[in-house]
Amino acid sequence: MSTARRASHPAKRAKVGERTMLACTNCKQRKLKCDGQSPKCSNCTRSDRDCLVEDPATGLHRPRDYVRSLEARVAFLEGLLQESRPEVAIDHFAGLFQQPQKADGAVPDSAGAANVAPGASTQQPVNDSDDADESDLLSNEVALLCLGAAGREPQYFGPSSAVHFSRIVSSTLRLPRRGGAGGTASSHYSNTSHATGRYQEFPGPGIMAKLSKAYFSNIHPQYPFLHQPTFRLMEQQCLEASLRNDLGAAPGSSLFFVLMVYAIGSLALGHSEFDAAEGYYAMALDQIAPLLDMDNLLSIQAMLCCAVYSVRSPVGASLWKISGMAMRHCIELGYHRSTERYRNSVDSLTKEISKRCFWVAYDIDRVASFILGRPASISDNAIDVELPLDIDDEYITPDGLLCPPRQNPSDPPTQLTGALHSIKLRQLWSKFSDNLYSVNSHHGSDSGRNPNIISVEALRQELEDWRATSPDKLENLHARPLSVFASNDWFQLAYNYSILLLYRHYIIDSSKPAAQVPVSLTQEDSEQEDIRDRAFETCSAHARQMCLQYRRLYQSQQSQIQFTWGSLHILFLGGLTYLYCLWKSPHVRRRTRLNTVINTCMACTTVLIIIAERWNEAISYRDIFELLSESTIAMICGNGGDAAESRGESLELTALTTLMGGGGGGGENTSGYTYDTSTAANGDRADPEQVGGSDMALQDWIMALDDVTAPGDLHWLAQELLQGIKDFEAETNVNSLN
């Protein structure tokens, strides 16, 4: 046959009968009859040779069970991937055959995948919080290429997607892995051994009423993204299914939201209910995957439930990541645009709840971004959606509003009044961020060149207007509030904290000329005073108010208010700001009485001790502030060296060990000595050689802050506090020479 003819007729695959097995290469060479057994024929088994067959299409020699071994290997790798990354692990066998996996089959489920390969170790829950954070970070910061079914292009899931969002929350909570998201609810409640002791029995009617009341009286007024009448219908569905001992018959969406409300309500009730809260939370996460796949309003509400749980819980998913995902999902659905212009045909209930969901996501996103010093998810310039109507839930129906919304400030507040003022404060914080903390702004120095920069005076006036219009008391059914927001102190605390945010750069930027500091801080009879010292005095006064107010909230005999990450952050930042002003400003030291300093420091320390007794993660914060406050009081008293020396180095070394993660603490108060006020009462000042007797230990403490998982904007203040101590020593030395 000619070459041209051979080229025009390519080699065809040899025809093999249906029951004909290919002979292996060894049997062909020896002209033996091959029985075609898999994985080795009888001849190769006896001679202990590799049993290879020739692929008619490629001519390559491969094991007889090559395809089956590849399938088993793929299944094994998918099983491992399912354990660590369930959002990218796709069982293509399940998609092809749609049949349940058997325990002895070639394709294992995620729980038994490690049994496919001998020696493979089963993954255990990670105990190191850093590893969990890195896992979450990879999920959001690094693009994921998901393995698709055979013959399909890889699918890209970037940071704005909410693919199987339950992995983020469950991995941070160290929850046990399930074999995918397809399990029914009933399987987790009927098998007690499968629950691993983490799941909670569905509550009876009495506990249901208690938990939902705790949520809607204390949490809902601040984060009103659920519709209470709709929730009551969901709750009734779950109750009826529970009474029939068939909780799996309840709709998955209803079960998720009911369990999340119970989990958050349990957190609001106190530390004794934390185990129950984790149980409800674990049960709810089993229902979240179908909700997120809907890509609708329910998906956003599910994300916000997880975000609010993280706000209230010492453990949980990254609040910044959850709020960012919820915000991006809102943007994807167009919830940031005007409902009157773009969604006017939507029914009243959907329109109002969509606005509430967006603004709650905005609220949480702004707080998390501001605290961590990171950009927000969306610029205010891209938002034109209206604020929610100031109206109670029961007056909102799909057919319209049953009564007009509240418009007159003199009218009694509704359940939404407080949330609306909170949103307006976050909008003001956005202006703070854009004008004071932007990388392109230099505070007051650029205001002349850039007309878009708002002056600090104008921002302060907006803050004063907000405080003047904010309610002094919210409508609350609880005689004893369970959250700071439900108390009468939230708006004043938020105002004081906003003052610190507004003037922070003026008290830490020593290079700023006094003329650039806002004139609004001056008084008519104090024009000759240093204006920058007025900034210190303002921050010192508001930081002191924060410390005293938190002590009143948490130390009251009737108080049942529970702490959150946010309250710990604000309190700790307020206490550090107060100490910083004392160290940095001679003007503040001259105008501050010793008993005022002691009272303020003890107020902050008392609350930190209360929090640390209930929450071990707060021990480092308590110990840091105790040491810094003791050094500050010793400096004011004028016997810093004696006080530090009398205590020895044991406290400093123990506290430093605790700070560096070496244990210690255990909830015990480390402040064990009294302050000698006789020297300061006589008006004496510190001797230069006595001031900072524990300066090196203090420096070690502050430098070690990098090893503490503290909120992001505490490091700068601690570093500046150390510099303030050094400046004070230098100033004292100069005065002694004069």
GUPA-852033 format. One line per 10 residues: their letters; for each residue x negated, y negated, z of C-alpha. Coordinates in nm, 2 decimals. Each point is the difference from the previous one (the first is absolute). Example, Ala and Ser with C-alpha at 12.3 -4.5 7.8 and 13.67 -1.06 7.14 Angstrom:
BEGIN
as = -1.23:0.45:0.78; -0.14:-0.34:-0.07;
end
This chain:
BEGIN
mstarrashp = 0.00:0.00:0.00; -0.14:-0.34:-0.09; -0.09:-0.26:0.25; 0.26:-0.24:-0.12; 0.27:0.27:0.03; -0.11:0.08:0.35; 0.02:-0.36:0.09; 0.35:-0.04:-0.13; 0.11:0.31:0.20; -0.11:-0.05:0.36;
akrakvgert = -0.03:0.30:0.22; 0.32:0.11:0.14; 0.06:0.13:0.36; 0.00:0.38:0.00; 0.34:0.14:0.04; 0.04:0.19:0.32; 0.29:0.23:0.06; 0.23:-0.08:0.29; -0.13:0.29:0.21; -0.35:0.00:-0.15;
mlactnckqr = -0.28:-0.11:0.24; -0.33:-0.14:-0.12; -0.29:0.23:0.06; -0.28:-0.15:0.21; -0.34:-0.07:-0.16; -0.17:0.28:0.20; 0.24:0.26:-0.13; -0.03:-0.13:-0.35; -0.38:0.02:0.01; 0.01:0.36:0.14;
klkcdgqspk = 0.29:0.10:-0.22; 0.20:0.10:0.30; 0.38:0.00:0.04; 0.09:-0.31:0.22; 0.31:0.04:0.22; 0.03:-0.38:0.03; 0.05:0.00:0.38; -0.02:-0.35:0.16; -0.22:-0.14:0.13; -0.24:0.28:-0.10;
csnctrsdrd = 0.05:0.30:-0.22; -0.09:0.34:0.14; -0.32:0.03:-0.20; -0.13:-0.34:0.13; 0.10:0.09:0.35; -0.19:0.32:0.00; -0.31:-0.17:-0.15; 0.04:-0.31:0.21; -0.02:-0.23:-0.29; 0.18:-0.32:-0.08;
clvedpatgl = 0.31:0.07:-0.20; 0.02:-0.26:-0.27; 0.22:-0.03:-0.30; -0.04:-0.20:-0.32; 0.25:-0.28:-0.06; 0.11:0.05:-0.36; 0.05:-0.37:-0.04; -0.33:-0.13:0.13; -0.23:0.30:0.00; -0.09:-0.07:0.36;
hrprdyvrsl = -0.04:0.28:0.26; 0.21:-0.05:0.31; 0.14:0.21:0.28; 0.31:0.19:-0.08; 0.20:-0.18:0.27; -0.15:-0.34:-0.09; 0.33:-0.18:-0.05; 0.15:0.15:0.31; -0.31:-0.10:0.21; 0.02:-0.35:-0.14;
earvaflegl = 0.37:-0.02:0.10; -0.09:0.12:0.35; -0.28:-0.24:0.03; 0.22:-0.29:-0.11; 0.26:0.11:0.25; -0.26:0.01:0.27; -0.13:-0.35:-0.08; 0.35:-0.13:-0.02; 0.07:0.14:0.34; -0.30:-0.17:0.15;
lqesrpevai = 0.10:-0.32:-0.18; 0.35:0.03:0.14; -0.14:0.00:0.35; -0.21:-0.31:-0.04; 0.18:-0.19:-0.28; 0.36:0.12:-0.04; 0.09:-0.30:-0.21; -0.24:0.12:-0.28; 0.04:0.37:0.05; 0.25:0.14:-0.26;
dhfaglfqqp = 0.07:0.37:-0.01; 0.04:0.05:-0.37; 0.10:0.37:0.05; 0.30:-0.11:0.20; 0.09:-0.24:-0.28; -0.04:0.27:-0.27; 0.18:0.28:0.16; 0.23:-0.17:0.26; -0.01:0.30:0.23; -0.09:0.02:0.37;
qkadgavpds = -0.35:0.09:0.09; -0.06:0.33:0.17; -0.23:0.06:0.29; -0.19:0.27:-0.19; 0.01:-0.18:-0.34; -0.30:-0.12:-0.19; 0.10:-0.36:0.04; -0.01:-0.11:0.37; 0.19:-0.28:0.16; -0.18:-0.29:0.17;
agaanvapga = 0.01:0.16:0.33; -0.16:0.33:-0.11; -0.22:-0.13:-0.28; -0.31:0.06:0.20; 0.07:0.37:0.00; -0.06:0.03:-0.38; -0.38:-0.04:0.03; -0.18:0.20:0.27; -0.19:-0.22:0.24; 0.20:-0.32:-0.08;
stqqpvndsd = 0.07:-0.19:0.32; 0.35:-0.14:0.07; 0.00:-0.37:0.05; 0.08:-0.12:0.35; 0.16:-0.34:0.09; -0.27:-0.27:0.01; -0.07:-0.14:0.34; -0.22:-0.29:-0.10; 0.20:-0.31:-0.07; -0.27:-0.13:-0.22;
dadesdllsn = 0.05:0.29:-0.24; 0.37:-0.06:-0.01; -0.06:-0.36:-0.08; -0.24:0.09:-0.28; 0.26:0.24:-0.14; 0.26:-0.27:0.00; -0.24:-0.25:-0.15; -0.07:0.24:-0.29; 0.37:0.04:-0.06; 0.05:-0.37:-0.05;
evallclgaa = -0.34:-0.14:-0.12; -0.11:0.27:-0.23; 0.19:0.11:-0.31; 0.13:0.36:0.01; 0.01:0.22:-0.31; 0.27:0.26:0.07; -0.02:0.35:-0.14; 0.30:0.05:-0.23; 0.14:0.32:-0.14; -0.19:0.18:-0.28;
grepqyfgps = 0.00:-0.19:-0.33; 0.09:-0.34:0.16; -0.21:-0.31:0.03; -0.12:-0.08:0.35; 0.23:-0.24:0.18; -0.14:-0.31:0.17; 0.13:-0.11:0.34; -0.14:-0.33:0.11; 0.03:-0.19:0.32; 0.34:-0.15:-0.07;
savhfsrivs = 0.16:0.34:-0.03; 0.18:0.17:0.28; -0.06:0.36:-0.11; 0.07:0.23:0.30; -0.05:-0.28:0.25; 0.05:0.24:0.28; -0.37:0.11:-0.03; -0.12:-0.35:0.12; 0.22:0.00:0.30; -0.03:0.37:0.09;
stlrlprrgg = -0.38:0.01:-0.04; -0.04:-0.30:0.23; 0.23:0.16:0.26; -0.19:0.33:-0.03; 0.32:0.18:-0.09; -0.03:0.36:-0.12; 0.02:0.05:-0.38; 0.31:0.15:-0.15; 0.00:0.22:-0.31; 0.11:-0.29:-0.22;
aggtasshys = 0.30:-0.23:0.02; 0.26:0.23:-0.13; 0.10:0.17:0.33; 0.34:-0.06:0.13; 0.08:-0.16:0.33; 0.16:0.30:0.15; -0.31:0.21:-0.02; -0.18:-0.23:0.25; 0.27:0.02:0.26; 0.09:0.36:-0.02;
ntshatgryq = -0.36:0.13:0.05; -0.13:-0.13:0.33; -0.34:0.16:-0.05; -0.04:-0.19:-0.33; 0.05:-0.33:0.18; -0.34:0.03:0.18; 0.15:-0.17:0.30; 0.00:-0.34:-0.18; 0.36:0.00:-0.12; 0.29:-0.13:0.22;
efpgpgimak = 0.34:0.14:0.03; 0.27:-0.21:-0.15; 0.15:-0.20:0.28; 0.35:0.02:0.13; 0.26:-0.28:-0.03; -0.11:-0.18:0.32; -0.37:-0.02:-0.09; 0.09:-0.09:-0.36; 0.19:-0.30:0.13; -0.28:-0.10:0.23;
lskayfsnih = -0.27:0.02:-0.27; 0.20:-0.18:-0.26; 0.09:-0.28:0.25; -0.37:-0.04:0.09; -0.08:-0.04:-0.37; 0.28:-0.23:-0.11; -0.02:-0.22:0.31; -0.38:-0.05:0.01; -0.16:0.10:-0.34; 0.27:-0.08:-0.25;
pqypflhqpt = 0.02:-0.37:0.08; -0.36:-0.04:-0.10; 0.00:0.24:-0.30; 0.36:0.01:-0.13; -0.06:0.22:-0.31; 0.26:0.26:0.09; 0.38:-0.06:-0.02; 0.15:0.10:0.34; 0.34:0.12:-0.13; -0.16:0.21:-0.27;
frlmeqqcle = -0.23:0.15:0.26; 0.30:0.09:0.22; 0.14:0.20:-0.29; -0.34:0.18:-0.04; -0.01:0.07:0.37; 0.35:0.15:-0.01; -0.11:0.23:-0.28; -0.29:0.12:0.20; 0.20:0.05:0.32; 0.26:0.21:-0.18;
aslrndlgaa = -0.27:0.22:-0.15; -0.17:0.03:0.33; 0.32:0.11:0.18; 0.03:0.27:-0.26; -0.36:0.11:0.07; -0.08:-0.07:-0.37; -0.20:-0.32:0.00; -0.13:0.09:-0.35; 0.35:-0.07:-0.13; -0.03:-0.37:0.06;
pgsslffvlm = -0.13:-0.21:-0.29; -0.38:-0.03:0.01; 0.02:-0.38:-0.03; 0.24:-0.03:0.30; -0.21:0.24:0.21; -0.32:-0.20:-0.08; 0.14:-0.34:0.10; 0.18:0.13:0.31; -0.32:0.18:0.12; -0.21:-0.31:-0.06;
vyaigslalg = 0.23:-0.22:0.19; -0.01:0.25:0.29; -0.38:0.01:-0.02; -0.03:-0.38:0.01; 0.27:-0.03:0.27; -0.19:0.26:0.21; -0.32:-0.22:-0.03; 0.20:-0.30:0.12; 0.12:0.19:0.30; -0.35:0.05:0.14;
hsefdaaegy = -0.30:0.22:0.04; 0.21:0.29:0.14; 0.17:0.03:-0.33; -0.31:0.00:-0.22; -0.01:0.38:-0.04; 0.37:0.00:-0.11; -0.09:-0.29:-0.24; -0.27:0.21:-0.17; 0.23:0.29:-0.03; 0.27:-0.20:-0.17;
yamaldqiap = -0.26:-0.16:-0.22; -0.14:0.34:-0.11; 0.35:0.12:-0.08; 0.07:-0.31:-0.20; -0.32:0.03:-0.21; 0.13:0.34:-0.13; 0.28:-0.20:-0.18; -0.20:-0.29:-0.14; -0.13:0.14:-0.33; 0.33:0.01:-0.18;
lldmdnllsi = 0.08:-0.35:0.12; -0.32:-0.14:-0.14; 0.06:0.18:-0.33; 0.32:-0.20:-0.04; -0.19:-0.33:-0.07; 0.29:-0.21:0.13; 0.12:-0.19:0.30; 0.00:0.31:0.22; -0.37:0.05:-0.08; -0.09:-0.34:0.13;
qamlccavys = 0.21:0.05:0.31; -0.18:0.32:0.06; -0.34:-0.17:-0.02; 0.11:-0.28:0.23; 0.12:0.26:0.25; -0.35:0.14:0.01; -0.15:-0.35:0.02; 0.21:-0.09:0.30; -0.09:0.33:0.17; -0.36:-0.09:-0.04;
vrspvgaslw = 0.06:-0.34:0.15; 0.15:0.15:0.31; -0.22:0.31:0.03; -0.36:0.03:0.12; -0.05:0.25:-0.28; 0.13:-0.01:-0.36; -0.08:-0.08:-0.35; -0.19:-0.32:-0.10; 0.24:-0.28:0.03; -0.18:-0.21:-0.26;
kisgmamrhc = 0.02:0.28:-0.25; 0.36:0.08:0.07; 0.12:-0.36:-0.02; -0.20:-0.05:-0.32; 0.16:0.31:-0.16; 0.34:-0.12:0.10; -0.07:-0.35:-0.13; -0.12:0.14:-0.34; 0.30:0.22:-0.02; 0.22:-0.30:0.05;
ielgyhrste = -0.18:-0.19:-0.27; 0.03:0.30:-0.23; 0.38:-0.01:0.05; 0.01:-0.38:-0.04; 0.11:-0.07:0.36; -0.23:-0.30:0.01; 0.21:-0.19:-0.26; 0.32:-0.19:0.05; 0.30:0.22:0.05; 0.24:-0.27:-0.12;
ryrnsvdslt = -0.19:-0.04:-0.33; -0.11:0.36:-0.07; 0.23:0.23:0.19; 0.32:-0.19:0.04; 0.21:0.30:-0.11; -0.12:0.22:0.29; 0.25:0.06:0.28; -0.03:-0.22:0.31; -0.13:0.28:0.23; -0.28:0.11:-0.24;
keiskrcfwv = -0.10:-0.36:-0.06; -0.03:-0.09:0.36; -0.18:0.32:0.11; -0.25:-0.04:-0.29; -0.07:-0.36:0.11; -0.05:0.12:0.36; -0.23:0.28:-0.11; -0.22:-0.24:-0.20; -0.03:-0.25:0.28; -0.06:0.26:0.27;
aydidrvasf = -0.28:0.14:-0.22; -0.13:-0.35:-0.05; 0.01:-0.06:0.38; -0.20:0.31:0.08; -0.24:-0.05:-0.29; -0.08:-0.36:0.09; -0.07:0.10:0.37; -0.22:0.29:-0.09; -0.19:-0.19:-0.27; -0.05:-0.31:0.22;
ilgrpasisd = -0.13:0.21:0.29; -0.24:0.20:-0.21; -0.11:-0.30:-0.21; 0.10:0.16:-0.32; 0.20:-0.14:-0.30; 0.37:0.03:0.01; 0.18:0.23:-0.25; 0.18:-0.29:-0.18; -0.04:-0.37:-0.02; 0.28:-0.22:0.13;
naidvelpld = -0.01:-0.17:-0.34; 0.13:0.32:-0.16; 0.30:0.03:0.23; 0.34:-0.17:-0.06; 0.23:0.25:0.16; 0.24:-0.16:0.25; -0.02:0.06:0.37; 0.26:0.24:0.14; 0.33:-0.14:0.12; 0.03:-0.07:0.37;
iddeyitpdg = 0.28:0.25:0.06; 0.05:0.31:0.20; 0.00:0.34:-0.16; 0.36:0.09:0.05; 0.12:-0.29:-0.21; -0.19:0.11:-0.31; 0.18:0.25:-0.23; -0.05:0.11:-0.36; 0.32:-0.19:-0.09; -0.12:-0.33:0.16;
llcpprqnps = -0.05:-0.19:0.32; 0.27:0.02:0.26; -0.09:-0.34:0.15; -0.22:-0.29:-0.10; -0.37:0.01:0.12; -0.13:-0.21:0.28; -0.12:-0.34:-0.13; 0.03:-0.24:0.30; -0.30:0.03:0.24; 0.25:-0.07:0.29;
dpptqltgal = 0.19:0.31:-0.08; -0.08:0.31:0.21; -0.29:0.20:-0.15; 0.07:0.32:-0.19; -0.21:0.32:-0.01; -0.19:-0.15:-0.29; -0.07:-0.35:0.14; -0.33:0.10:0.17; -0.13:0.19:-0.31; 0.06:-0.30:-0.22;
hsiklrqlws = -0.20:-0.22:0.22; -0.27:0.26:0.02; -0.01:0.01:-0.38; -0.03:-0.38:-0.02; -0.30:0.02:0.24; -0.17:0.26:-0.22; 0.05:-0.24:-0.30; -0.17:-0.26:0.21; -0.28:0.24:0.07; -0.04:0.05:-0.37;
kfsdnlysvn = -0.07:-0.38:-0.03; -0.25:0.03:0.28; -0.18:0.28:-0.19; 0.01:-0.19:-0.33; -0.12:-0.33:0.14; -0.23:0.09:0.29; -0.12:0.35:-0.07; -0.03:0.03:-0.37; -0.34:0.06:-0.15; 0.05:-0.31:-0.22;
shhgsdsgrn = 0.10:-0.23:0.28; -0.22:-0.17:0.25; 0.26:-0.12:0.24; 0.04:-0.38:0.00; -0.31:-0.07:-0.21; 0.17:0.10:-0.33; 0.33:-0.18:0.06; -0.12:-0.31:-0.18; -0.12:0.19:-0.30; 0.28:0.25:-0.02;
pniisvealr = 0.34:-0.15:0.03; 0.16:0.34:0.04; -0.17:0.05:0.34; 0.24:-0.08:0.28; -0.15:-0.19:0.30; -0.01:0.15:0.34; 0.21:-0.29:0.13; 0.28:0.10:-0.25; -0.03:0.37:0.09; 0.02:-0.09:0.37;
qeledwrats = 0.31:-0.21:-0.06; 0.16:0.30:-0.19; -0.08:0.22:0.30; 0.16:-0.25:0.24; 0.31:-0.02:-0.22; 0.02:0.38:0.00; -0.02:0.02:0.38; 0.26:-0.27:0.04; 0.25:0.19:-0.21; -0.08:0.35:0.13;
pdklenlhar = 0.25:0.14:0.25; -0.08:0.02:0.36; 0.21:0.30:0.06; 0.11:0.28:-0.24; 0.31:0.21:0.02; -0.10:0.32:0.18; 0.23:0.26:0.15; -0.28:0.12:0.23; -0.02:-0.16:0.34; -0.36:0.11:0.01;
plsvfasndw = -0.16:-0.04:-0.34; -0.23:0.28:-0.12; -0.21:-0.21:-0.25; -0.16:-0.34:0.02; 0.21:-0.12:-0.30; 0.32:0.09:0.19; -0.12:-0.21:0.29; 0.02:-0.38:0.04; -0.37:-0.04:-0.03; -0.08:0.11:-0.35;
fqlaynysil = 0.03:-0.33:-0.18; -0.21:-0.19:0.26; -0.27:0.27:-0.02; 0.01:-0.01:-0.38; -0.03:-0.38:0.01; -0.30:0.01:0.24; -0.17:0.26:-0.22; 0.06:-0.20:-0.31; -0.17:-0.30:0.16; -0.31:0.21:0.05;
llyrhyiids = 0.01:0.11:-0.36; 0.04:-0.36:-0.11; -0.30:-0.14:0.19; -0.22:0.30:0.00; -0.25:-0.13:-0.26; -0.03:-0.34:0.18; -0.12:0.16:0.32; -0.25:0.24:-0.16; -0.14:-0.22:-0.28; -0.27:-0.20:0.19;
skpaaqvpvs = -0.12:-0.15:-0.33; 0.33:-0.18:-0.06; -0.01:-0.38:0.05; 0.23:-0.13:0.26; 0.18:-0.21:-0.25; 0.13:0.31:-0.18; 0.18:0.12:0.31; 0.37:-0.09:-0.02; 0.10:-0.32:0.17; 0.32:0.17:0.12;
ltqedseqed = -0.20:0.14:0.30; -0.09:-0.35:0.13; 0.21:-0.19:0.26; 0.04:-0.38:0.01; -0.20:-0.04:0.32; -0.29:0.23:-0.10; -0.13:-0.14:-0.33; -0.35:0.00:0.14; 0.01:0.37:0.08; -0.17:0.24:-0.23;
irdrafetcs = 0.27:0.12:-0.24; -0.15:0.34:-0.04; 0.02:0.05:0.38; 0.37:-0.08:-0.04; 0.03:0.30:-0.23; -0.17:0.21:0.27; 0.24:-0.13:0.26; 0.30:0.07:-0.22; -0.11:0.36:-0.07; -0.09:0.05:0.37;
aharqmclqy = 0.34:-0.11:0.12; 0.20:0.21:-0.24; -0.22:0.30:0.05; 0.05:-0.03:0.38; 0.38:-0.02:-0.06; -0.01:0.32:-0.20; -0.19:0.19:0.28; 0.24:-0.12:0.27; 0.31:0.07:-0.21; -0.11:0.35:-0.08;
rrlyqsqqsq = -0.06:0.07:0.37; 0.36:-0.12:0.08; 0.13:0.22:-0.27; -0.18:0.32:0.10; -0.04:-0.03:0.37; 0.36:-0.08:0.09; 0.17:0.26:0.21; 0.29:0.01:-0.23; -0.21:0.00:-0.32; 0.03:0.30:-0.23;
iqftwgslhi = -0.17:-0.16:-0.30; -0.23:0.23:-0.18; -0.34:-0.11:-0.14; -0.10:0.03:-0.37; -0.32:-0.04:-0.19; 0.11:-0.35:-0.08; 0.05:-0.10:0.36; -0.34:0.14:0.10; -0.16:-0.19:-0.29; 0.16:-0.33:0.08;
lflggltyly = -0.06:0.03:0.38; -0.37:0.10:-0.05; -0.05:-0.28:-0.26; 0.16:-0.25:0.23; -0.22:0.10:0.29; -0.32:-0.01:-0.20; 0.10:-0.34:-0.14; 0.04:-0.13:0.35; -0.34:0.12:0.11; -0.16:-0.13:-0.32;
clwksphvrr = 0.13:-0.35:0.06; -0.14:0.00:0.35; -0.35:0.11:-0.11; -0.01:-0.22:-0.31; 0.15:-0.32:0.12; -0.14:-0.21:0.29; 0.31:-0.21:-0.03; 0.23:0.30:0.07; -0.22:0.11:0.29; 0.02:-0.35:0.16;
rtrlntvint = 0.38:-0.01:-0.02; 0.06:0.36:0.11; 0.04:0.09:0.37; -0.16:0.32:0.13; 0.33:0.14:0.13; 0.15:-0.05:-0.35; -0.28:0.20:-0.16; 0.03:0.28:0.25; 0.38:0.01:-0.04; -0.02:0.01:-0.37;
cmacttvlii = -0.26:0.27:-0.02; 0.18:0.21:0.25; 0.33:-0.04:-0.19; -0.16:0.13:-0.32; -0.19:0.28:0.19; 0.32:0.11:0.18; 0.19:0.05:-0.32; -0.30:0.18:-0.16; -0.02:0.23:0.30; 0.37:0.08:-0.03;
iaerwneais = -0.04:0.08:-0.37; -0.31:0.21:0.06; 0.18:0.21:0.26; 0.26:0.10:-0.26; -0.23:0.01:-0.30; -0.36:0.11:0.01; -0.09:-0.18:-0.32; 0.03:-0.33:0.18; -0.26:0.09:0.27; -0.28:-0.16:-0.21;
yrdifellse = 0.19:-0.32:-0.04; 0.06:-0.02:0.38; -0.37:0.07:0.08; -0.13:-0.25:-0.25; 0.22:-0.28:0.14; -0.07:0.09:0.36; -0.37:-0.04:-0.05; 0.03:-0.32:-0.20; 0.24:-0.15:0.24; -0.22:0.08:0.30;
stiamicgng = -0.29:-0.16:-0.17; 0.21:-0.30:-0.08; 0.12:-0.04:0.36; -0.35:0.05:0.13; -0.11:-0.28:-0.23; 0.27:-0.23:0.12; -0.07:0.08:0.36; -0.37:-0.07:-0.04; -0.12:0.34:0.14; -0.01:0.20:-0.32;
gdaaesrges = -0.33:0.16:0.07; 0.08:0.10:0.36; 0.34:0.14:-0.10; -0.15:0.20:-0.28; -0.29:0.12:0.21; 0.22:0.10:0.29; 0.19:0.24:-0.22; -0.31:0.16:-0.14; -0.02:0.15:-0.34; 0.24:0.29:0.05;
leltalttlm = 0.31:-0.18:-0.12; -0.17:-0.14:-0.31; -0.15:0.34:-0.09; 0.33:0.18:0.06; 0.20:-0.25:-0.19; -0.25:0.00:-0.29; 0.03:0.39:-0.01; 0.37:-0.03:-0.02; -0.02:-0.26:-0.27; -0.23:0.21:-0.21;
gggggggent = 0.24:0.30:0.02; -0.16:0.19:0.28; 0.31:0.05:0.20; 0.01:-0.18:0.34; 0.29:-0.22:0.08; 0.27:0.25:0.07; 0.24:-0.28:0.07; -0.18:-0.12:0.32; -0.05:-0.37:0.07; -0.36:-0.09:-0.01;
sgytydtsta = 0.02:-0.34:0.16; -0.09:0.07:0.35; -0.13:-0.32:0.16; 0.13:-0.33:0.12; -0.10:-0.34:-0.13; -0.18:-0.24:0.23; 0.16:-0.33:-0.06; -0.18:-0.20:0.27; -0.27:-0.13:-0.23; 0.24:-0.11:-0.27;
angdradpeq = 0.24:-0.15:0.25; -0.28:-0.23:0.12; -0.05:-0.12:-0.36; -0.34:0.16:-0.05; -0.09:0.13:-0.35; -0.19:0.30:-0.10; -0.38:0.01:0.04; -0.17:0.06:-0.34; -0.19:0.30:0.13; 0.32:0.16:0.14;
vggsdmalqd = 0.23:-0.05:-0.30; 0.02:0.30:-0.22; -0.16:0.24:0.24; 0.15:0.29:-0.21; -0.05:-0.16:-0.34; -0.17:0.29:-0.16; 0.27:0.24:0.12; 0.26:-0.24:-0.13; -0.17:-0.03:-0.33; -0.01:0.38:-0.03;
wimalddvta = 0.37:0.00:0.07; 0.09:-0.25:-0.27; -0.23:0.16:-0.25; 0.15:0.33:0.07; 0.34:-0.13:-0.11; -0.08:0.13:-0.35; 0.05:0.36:0.14; 0.35:-0.08:0.13; 0.30:0.04:-0.22; 0.12:-0.35:0.09;
pgdlhwlaqe = 0.22:-0.22:-0.22; -0.20:-0.18:-0.26; -0.01:-0.35:0.12; -0.13:0.07:0.35; -0.36:0.05:-0.10; -0.06:-0.36:-0.11; 0.13:-0.13:0.34; -0.22:0.23:0.20; -0.30:-0.10:-0.20; 0.08:-0.36:0.05;
llqgikdfea = 0.06:0.06:0.37; -0.36:0.13:0.02; -0.13:-0.30:-0.18; 0.21:-0.22:0.24; -0.17:0.16:0.30; -0.34:-0.07:-0.16; 0.09:-0.36:-0.08; 0.11:-0.04:0.36; -0.33:0.13:0.13; -0.19:-0.24:-0.23;
etnvnsln = 0.22:-0.29:0.11; -0.06:0.08:0.36; -0.37:0.02:-0.05; -0.01:-0.34:-0.16; 0.21:-0.15:0.28; -0.24:0.14:0.26; -0.30:-0.16:-0.18; 0.18:-0.34:0.01;
end
